């Protein structure tokens, strides 16, 4: 595990090629029943978990997600930027009475999520191939293609490494949810949209104000955090998620974000959150 974690991106790609991971893989996370996900040596999430003894990919975020899910009954749960569906699968397993939507902009990801849901006999997750933005229509997204890897960095914001593009349906989640879910309250969401957070939040603004869901949001560039916070009601607290220490740090005026990229936005008090989260809160 330690040796693998010291590898850089090129080193990991070479390691994966020499040690292919194929078939139905049993996922073994702490304090959670095992489940299966399919891999053709192409799923970065599965490979990162498998080769680090299930600790090396978003360890604290996954634990926090499961802890928050344990407090939910019914309602809506969103996985925005689902990749191959690990967050949606955990939500479905812990909350069979909830309605779960998983969104992604890559058809390859949607097809893999569909397979993973079938492997686990999950029926309460609906899939949507779309970009969640602030407009209903079409949207160009950017990606790269590499043999043996499902891209995890595709997004609506151009990046140097993403040298290919496609048009995709775009939706405002406020509109989509009002039509599809008939005012069912949104309880929890996870967002990983590779720089598109502000557009996604603008399209979900009314629902956030109404339902005040807990939100796990990946923000790759910490300088964007200030702009993201402007789009979220002032009642929300922001916590930096430390993936190494099973720890949350509440961000105040003088706190700087860590090297990690995931944040929890919640209206819960620190005391109430401490009763839910199994780790430490500073």
Secondary structure, 3 states (H helix, E strand, C coil): CHHHHCCCHHHHHHHHHHCCCEEEEEECCCCCCCEEEEEECCCHHHHHHHCCCCCCCCHHHHHHHHHHHCCCCCCEEEEECCCCCHHHHHHHHHCCCCEEEEEECCHHHHHHHHHHHHHCCCCCEEEEECEEECCCEEEEEEECCECCECCCCCECCCCCCCCEEEEEEEEEHHHHHHHHCCCCCEEEEEECCCCCHHHHHHCCHHHHHHHCCEEEEECCCHHHHHHHHHCCCCCCEEEEEECCCCEEEECCCCCCCCCCCEEEEECCCHHHHHHHCCCEEC
